[in-house]
């Protein structure tokens, strides 16, 4: 099974560099990366050229900056992918070492896998950005627990790599723990069946919600397991939500279409 990570990006070069270092450290290195670039300047291109000299297989999909058009650039990435299975993530989330292997183990044509993340607070994020701390520390669970106790990391309970035998009891006792998300993965055939992301969504917010809603209506099952498919989210300024996004999403729900008109393939 060919796996590709499609990572949305826009200009944040230092965070992207830390994230790419995380993908260099994967225990399962049989995957490719696609940077779905929503109009960044040449610095991102230069960084990708640098990492293309490493063991990573990277391609760069870019379009002109005309505002937040994440859905459109992700569709371009999907359309040009040769992978069987797509993992969607962002360029501010550092993957754990077994991020790819976890997704491979959970992959299925009939499911959408939802991953988890811990949140690295501002001061600690800045320490990583300025190389005061190596991202290797993110594999050190006692260190993460200590940082959680002093308020520098939150949601740390989600990213402990628990033994497999206790995952089912946790899910049974606390089912809400499998209803979170930071990254998602799905078979590419399912994405084409719903025509990918709906490009009617411009501005930050709801393009992911709409995609997941239509994948659910397609009949796919959603799975999320605490301690698997783990990431570490770097702190940053939060974008303002598109004020019309929720209204548009509610209208799309009423329309009831699984296959969006303004998606990967457009009507002639």
Secondary structure, DSSP 8 states (H G I E B T S, - for coil): --EEEEEEE-S-HHHHHHHHHHHHT-S----EEEEEESS--HHHHHHHHHHTTTT--EEEEE---SS--HHHHHHHHHHT---SEEEEEETTEEE-TTHHHHHHHH--TTEEEE-EEEEE-HHHHHHHHTTSS-GGGGG-HHHHHHHHHTTSEE-GGGSS---GGGHHHHHHH-GGGGS--S-EEEEHHHHHHTTSS-TT--SSSSHHHHHHHHHHHHT-EEEE-TTSSEEEEE--------TTHHHHHHHHHHHT-SS-SSSSS---
